[in-house]
């Protein structure tokens, strides 16, 4: 390959990230990506394969960076949620890419599968050891923590407008604090009907109010 | 209009719902919608306007049905979350439509705005009256309850595969129970460091563990 292939690849990936985040897989145009990167379209195919393969590569890169940047600590799930909140608010393209992926490329991503398998094992062990309350199964718990961390960034535009767009730093800090508090509650046995020390729940408690 | 216009409109809307849920706004093709409905494409334009207007109509119809089918009760937010969970699991097209809308049509939907405005007012009043714990602001609370109810249906495909797809009724019931429990915790002051009766939180509690 020519000596500048690394730089060309970097420019192509950056342009592809922007294009896919904006238009999704079906709506993205390879022509626009090559033009934005100032590169030849044929080089794009040589380096990354077809549009689907390029999409998978972009998502894998961003997911990898995201997963690596949010250390997962079963003793501090609130902190994990806060870090995830920071990521998706600082980088709106990230959540859009993930969302397009779920709609247009719904097969499980191998890298995500490996990462989540490890986290579920950690969570399960922490629940058995009484470190994390075990009222909610590990897979649901992980889904909930992630849903809470991305709830505001992914909320209905109508609700976001009513709750005031998190434009200012002060608003963002308030939303972040709410996420941290919500996750703290999720993993803590509630007062009254609670199960201190992870004691087995009764049928009544297990049913909750639903 | 001819006597069968109501039936033709119904078929066009049903075909449009399926097409938009599958391909989104940009990916949907008006030709395919007309063909699936066994109707003339020009009639579609006469009845519903362009593709964007048809998309807005489909989303408004489905959102309206969804919002009407989930009565909102500030005294039973777990029950509201459970009903929302039932809707999105029974009708996967609904969550896909909402998700496409956020990506491709991000302006606040007026019907949603009206509905959420009312719910936020109810929640705020319930918090001031001490009916709902006020540690989490109303807008965040509503976003969280909705995020928890849709967390499993909208989770990463990798996580869903690991947690076992909710194919069987037994699995679904387990996921639903987890949602109800999570919302119960969210709106209940936690044991230890809790604020019974809505007493002002200390700085330490407000920061949580994050």
Interface residues (C-beta under 8 A of the other chain):
Chain A: X23 X24 X26 X27 X76 X78 X79 X81 X82 X96 X98 X99 X100 X102 X103 X106 X107 X108 X109 X112 X113 X115 X116 X117 X120 X135 X136 X137 X139 X140 X141 X142 X143 X144 X146 X147 X148 X150 X151 X152 X154 X155 X156 X157 X158 X159 X160 X161 X162 X163 X164 X174 X175 X176 X177 X178 X179 X180 X181 X182 X183 X184 X185 X186 X188 X189 X190 X191 X192 X194 X196 X206 X207 X208 X209 X210
Chain B: X23 X24 X26 X27 X76 X78 X79 X81 X82 X96 X98 X99 X100 X102 X103 X106 X107 X108 X109 X112 X113 X115 X116 X117 X120 X135 X136 X137 X139 X140 X141 X142 X143 X144 X146 X147 X148 X150 X151 X152 X154 X155 X156 X157 X158 X159 X160 X161 X162 X163 X164 X174 X175 X176 X177 X178 X179 X180 X181 X182 X184 X185 X186 X188 X189 X190 X191 X192 X194 X196 X206 X207 X208 X209 X210
